[in-house]
Amino acid sequence: MTKFSGLNWLRSRLGLARAIAPAIVVAGLSTACYANNAWPIPGGQYWFDIFPEMHYQQWFRAQEPFRLYPPEGSVPTIGSEVPMDAPTASKLTNPIPLTANTDRGDKLFAINCVVCHGEKGDGTGKAAAFLKAYNGKEPANLTQASTKARSDGDIFYILTNGLNYDPSGTTNGMPAFGKLLTTEDKWNLVNKVRRLQGG
């Protein structure tokens, strides 16, 4: 190989690299995982989604069976909870005896309520200090006289619809658990509150 043929070979390779480099840069930028607000596309998609990512599709663990989702608008076999206003709910009576399902009520309270209301229901949960510092409101003391004076239906209504809660974050009252708990679970929680009150 002569000196000139070696230079020609090198020039041809550098020319090819210069031609391909911009395409590689553009492809890399178009598929990079930027924040959703970095691209002016609704829903946060990328311009060119060459590599489909897991958060765009449902996923399953190894050997996990396919999930069977209920048809849209279907209701459980036990029926659907009828929406009602506060005065109507206030007149409801708890269909579950106070001493029934105590384990279930205890578990539900530990999972959903202790973090704010505390194990004794006195409003001293781990999140209480944060909520007070955030906007000066503390979780309710479930054992105080004003809560004891509420009917079972009142407590059920608050569990379902929340109280003084704004999802935008301007206030942080009691959030709604209506879509997270079954009707039976909410009544079990009402009984748990009554037991904490010494009922």
ABEGO torsion letter per residue (X at the ends): XBAAAAAAAAAAAAAAAAAAAAAAAAAAAAABBBBAAABBBBGGBBABBABBBAAABBBBBBGBBBBBBBBBGBBBAAEBBBBBBAAAAAABBBABBAABGAAAAAAAAAAAAAAAAEAAGAGABAAAAAAAAAAGBBBBBAABAAAAABBAAAAAAAAAAEBGBBAAGABBBBBBAAAABBAAAAAAAAAAAAAAAGX
